[in-house]
Amino acid sequence: MTENQILILDTIMRTGSFKQASIELNKSQSSLSVAIKKLEEELGFLIFDRSEYRPKITEKGNLFYQKSLKLLEQYSNLYEYGRELGGIDKPIIRISIDCVIPFTNVVHILNDFQRDRPNTKLKIRTDAIDGGLDQLLNDEVEMAIIPNIAIPQSVVKEKIITINFKPCISPKKLKELKGHYEKLPRIIINSSSTSPINKMGHFEEQTEVWQVNDHNYKSLMIKNGLGWGNLPIQMFEDDLKKGKLIVLDDSTLGRRFRLLYCKKKERPT
């Protein structure tokens, strides 16, 4: 599935027909049909019913389209982020990227930037929780992609993507414990900030807590039955499908973060 396929679907829905969509996108109707048919093959269901003269959206197609609108919003925000990034005229641009964001969400922007501005170097670092904000406020970076946690008014921010966290555990270990996951250590991500914010929603608990520096290492510990903890579902969907992880049936443990791209407001001269 590509951004172009989603854009074509959105244009067809907004304009009401393949013909009008082809005019708006300046593409042939046949190329739009090919793109949609390829998307249908990838998804395994029909988006449009072609049994009549004018194709109509199917029930599944409409559900998929409504969900795709959020994806289009994310693409739009990422595009604006790229434009913002391209507008900075410095020999070196320093950026902090939170370790929770899926790499696919930023890689094409970074590639485009390097192609379009070969004389400007990017200096990338990864941070966790409020570590990126710490870097931004201390002028260690010009931009940061960070969770929406305690961001002050002195920072310009724009939403990129929402990350859903779910409490996960090894299904084998959960069975061994007969559902009593609380007997295991809770594994959390350690903030990379030099002065981390205390109120991060970590409730007091009687089980021991282990702190690690990234979600991949955290997931390995969980998959090997060493503990349990919240994981960003977008990053570990494959492990869930393969049965290496299972989501705990406790809605109070999950969290949701909006990831934002941020920069400090320019001071008036």
C-alpha positions as CSV (number, residue, x, y, z in Angstrom):
1,M,0.0,0.0,0.0
2,T,1.4,3.4,-1.0
3,E,0.6,7.0,-0.3
4,N,-0.3,7.4,-4.0
5,Q,-3.0,4.7,-3.8
6,I,-4.6,6.3,-0.8
7,L,-4.5,9.7,-2.4
8,I,-6.2,8.3,-5.5
9,L,-8.9,6.7,-3.4
10,D,-9.5,9.9,-1.5
11,T,-9.7,11.9,-4.8
12,I,-12.3,9.5,-6.3
13,M,-14.4,9.7,-3.1
14,R,-14.2,13.5,-2.9
15,T,-15.0,14.1,-6.6
16,G,-17.5,11.3,-7.0
17,S,-16.1,9.5,-9.9
18,F,-12.9,8.1,-11.6
19,K,-13.4,10.6,-14.4
20,Q,-13.4,13.6,-12.2
21,A,-10.5,12.2,-10.1
22,S,-8.4,11.8,-13.3
23,I,-9.0,15.4,-14.2
24,E,-8.0,16.7,-10.7
25,L,-4.9,14.4,-10.5
26,N,-4.1,15.0,-14.2
27,K,-3.8,11.2,-14.8
28,S,-5.7,8.8,-17.0
29,Q,-8.7,6.9,-15.8
30,S,-7.0,3.6,-16.7
31,S,-4.0,4.4,-14.4
32,L,-6.4,5.2,-11.5
33,S,-8.2,1.9,-12.1
34,V,-5.0,0.0,-12.1
35,A,-3.9,1.6,-8.9
36,I,-7.1,0.8,-7.1
37,K,-7.2,-2.8,-8.4
38,K,-3.7,-3.3,-7.2
39,L,-4.7,-2.0,-3.8
40,E,-7.7,-4.3,-3.7
41,E,-5.4,-7.3,-4.5
42,E,-3.1,-6.3,-1.6
43,L,-6.0,-5.9,0.8
44,G,-7.9,-9.0,-0.3
45,F,-11.3,-7.4,-0.8
46,L,-13.1,-5.1,-3.3
47,I,-13.1,-1.4,-2.6
48,F,-15.5,-0.6,-5.4
49,D,-18.4,-2.7,-6.8
50,R,-18.1,-2.6,-10.6
51,S,-21.2,-4.6,-11.4
52,E,-23.1,-1.5,-12.5
53,Y,-22.1,1.3,-15.0
54,R,-20.9,3.6,-12.2
55,P,-18.6,1.9,-9.6
56,K,-19.9,2.2,-6.1
57,I,-17.9,2.0,-2.8
58,T,-18.4,-1.3,-1.0
59,E,-19.1,-1.6,2.7
60,K,-15.6,-2.8,3.4
61,G,-14.2,-0.2,1.0
62,N,-16.0,2.6,2.9
63,L,-14.7,1.4,6.3
64,F,-11.2,1.3,4.8
65,Y,-11.6,4.7,3.3
66,Q,-12.7,6.3,6.6
67,K,-9.7,4.7,8.3
68,S,-7.4,6.0,5.6
69,L,-8.4,9.6,6.2
70,K,-6.2,9.5,9.3
71,L,-3.3,8.2,7.3
72,L,-3.7,11.1,4.8
73,E,-3.6,13.5,7.7
74,Q,-0.4,12.0,8.9
75,Y,1.1,12.2,5.3
76,S,0.0,15.9,5.2
77,N,1.6,16.6,8.5
78,L,4.8,14.8,7.5
79,Y,4.9,16.8,4.3
80,E,4.6,20.1,6.2
81,Y,7.4,18.9,8.5
82,G,9.5,18.3,5.5
83,R,8.8,21.8,4.2
84,E,9.6,23.3,7.6
85,L,12.8,21.3,7.6
86,G,13.7,22.5,4.1
87,G,13.2,26.1,5.1
88,I,16.0,26.1,7.6
89,D,19.1,27.5,6.0
90,K,22.0,26.2,8.1
91,P,25.1,24.1,7.3
92,I,24.1,21.6,10.0
93,I,20.6,20.9,11.2
94,R,20.4,18.9,14.5
95,I,17.2,16.8,15.0
96,S,16.1,14.7,17.9
97,I,13.7,11.8,17.0
98,D,11.9,9.9,19.7
99,C,12.6,6.2,19.7
100,V,8.9,5.3,19.6
101,I,8.2,6.7,16.1
102,P,8.1,4.0,13.3
103,F,11.1,4.7,11.1
104,T,9.0,4.5,7.9
105,N,7.2,7.6,9.0
106,V,10.3,9.9,8.6
107,V,12.8,8.0,6.4
108,H,11.4,9.4,3.1
109,I,11.5,13.0,4.4
110,L,15.1,12.6,5.5
111,N,16.0,11.0,2.1
112,D,14.3,13.9,0.2
113,F,16.0,16.5,2.3
114,Q,19.5,15.0,1.7
115,R,18.8,14.9,-2.0
116,D,17.5,18.4,-2.3
117,R,20.0,20.1,0.1
118,P,23.3,18.2,-0.5
119,N,25.3,21.1,1.2
120,T,23.4,20.9,4.5
121,K,24.2,18.1,6.9
122,L,21.8,16.4,9.2
123,K,22.8,15.5,12.7
124,I,20.3,12.9,14.0
125,R,20.0,11.6,17.5
126,T,17.3,9.4,19.1
127,D,15.8,10.2,22.5
128,A,13.2,8.7,24.8
129,I,10.1,10.3,26.5
130,D,11.1,13.9,27.4
131,G,14.7,13.6,26.3
132,G,14.1,15.2,23.0
133,L,12.3,18.2,24.6
134,D,15.3,18.5,26.9
135,Q,17.6,18.8,23.9
136,L,15.3,21.3,22.2
137,L,15.0,23.6,25.2
138,N,18.7,23.5,25.8
139,D,19.4,24.5,22.2
140,E,21.1,21.2,21.5
141,V,18.9,20.6,18.5
142,E,16.9,22.8,16.1
143,M,14.0,20.4,15.8
144,A,12.5,17.5,17.7
145,I,9.9,14.7,17.0
146,I,8.6,14.1,20.5
147,P,5.6,12.9,22.6
148,N,3.1,15.6,23.6
149,I,4.3,15.7,27.2
150,A,4.6,18.9,29.2
151,I,5.6,21.0,26.1
152,P,5.9,24.7,27.1
153,Q,4.4,27.7,25.3
154,S,7.8,28.6,24.0
155,V,7.7,25.7,21.6
156,V,5.9,25.6,18.2
157,K,4.3,22.1,17.7
158,E,2.4,20.2,15.1
159,K,1.0,16.7,15.3
160,I,2.6,14.0,13.1
161,I,1.1,10.7,14.3
162,T,-0.7,9.1,17.2
163,I,1.0,6.1,18.8
164,N,-1.0,3.5,20.7
165,F,0.6,1.6,23.6
166,K,-0.8,-1.7,24.7
167,P,0.4,-3.8,27.7
168,C,2.1,-6.9,26.2
169,I,3.5,-10.2,27.6
170,S,4.7,-13.5,26.3
171,P,1.7,-15.8,25.8
172,K,3.7,-18.7,27.0
173,K,4.7,-16.9,30.2
174,L,1.2,-15.7,30.8
175,K,-0.1,-19.3,30.6
176,E,2.6,-20.4,33.1
177,L,1.6,-17.7,35.5
178,K,-2.1,-18.6,35.0
179,G,-2.8,-15.0,34.1
180,H,-1.0,-13.4,37.1
181,Y,1.3,-11.2,35.0
182,E,1.9,-8.8,38.0
183,K,4.3,-11.4,39.4
184,L,6.8,-10.4,36.7
185,P,8.8,-7.1,36.6
186,R,7.2,-4.3,34.7
187,I,9.6,-3.1,32.0
188,I,9.6,0.6,31.1
189,I,11.6,3.0,28.9
190,N,14.1,5.2,30.8
191,S,14.0,8.9,29.8
192,S,17.1,10.2,28.1
193,S,16.6,13.6,29.7
194,T,19.2,14.9,32.2
195,S,16.3,16.0,34.4
196,P,13.3,13.8,33.5
197,I,9.7,14.7,34.2
198,N,8.5,12.7,37.2
199,K,4.8,12.7,36.3
200,M,4.9,10.3,33.4
201,G,1.8,8.2,34.4
202,H,3.9,5.5,36.0
203,F,1.6,4.4,38.8
204,E,3.1,3.0,42.0
205,E,3.1,-0.7,42.1
206,Q,4.3,-3.5,44.2
207,T,6.1,-5.4,41.5
208,E,9.7,-4.5,40.6
209,V,10.4,-2.2,37.7
210,W,13.1,-2.7,35.1
211,Q,14.3,0.3,33.0
212,V,15.7,0.0,29.4
213,N,16.7,2.5,26.8
214,D,14.7,1.4,23.7
215,H,11.6,-0.5,22.7
216,N,13.4,-3.2,20.7
217,Y,15.4,-4.3,23.7
218,K,12.2,-4.0,25.8
219,S,10.3,-6.2,23.4
220,L,13.0,-8.9,23.5
221,M,12.8,-9.0,27.2
222,I,9.1,-9.3,27.1
223,K,9.0,-12.0,24.4
224,N,11.5,-14.0,26.4
225,G,9.2,-14.0,29.4
226,L,11.3,-11.7,31.6
227,G,8.6,-9.1,32.2
228,W,5.6,-7.3,30.8
229,G,5.1,-3.7,29.7
230,N,3.5,-1.2,27.3
231,L,4.7,-1.4,23.7
232,P,3.9,0.8,20.7
233,I,1.6,-1.5,18.7
234,Q,2.5,0.0,15.3
235,M,6.0,-1.3,15.8
236,F,5.2,-4.8,16.9
237,E,2.1,-5.8,14.9
238,D,4.1,-8.7,13.2
239,D,5.0,-10.1,16.6
240,L,1.4,-10.0,17.7
241,K,0.2,-11.8,14.5
242,K,2.9,-14.5,14.9
243,G,1.9,-15.1,18.6
244,K,5.2,-14.0,20.0
245,L,3.4,-11.3,22.0
246,I,-0.1,-11.0,23.4
247,V,-2.0,-8.0,24.7
248,L,-3.1,-8.1,28.3
249,D,-6.8,-7.8,28.8
250,D,-6.6,-4.6,31.0
251,S,-7.7,-1.4,29.3
252,T,-6.4,0.7,32.3
253,L,-2.8,-0.1,31.4
254,G,-2.8,1.1,27.8
255,R,-1.6,4.6,26.8
256,R,-1.9,6.9,23.8
257,F,0.6,9.6,22.8
258,R,0.5,12.2,20.1
259,L,3.9,12.6,18.5
260,L,4.7,16.2,17.4
261,Y,7.4,17.9,15.5
262,C,8.6,20.9,17.5
263,K,10.9,23.9,17.3
264,K,11.4,26.8,19.6
265,K,9.6,30.0,18.8
266,E,11.7,32.7,17.2
267,R,12.5,35.6,19.4
268,P,11.5,39.0,18.2
269,T,14.4,41.1,17.1
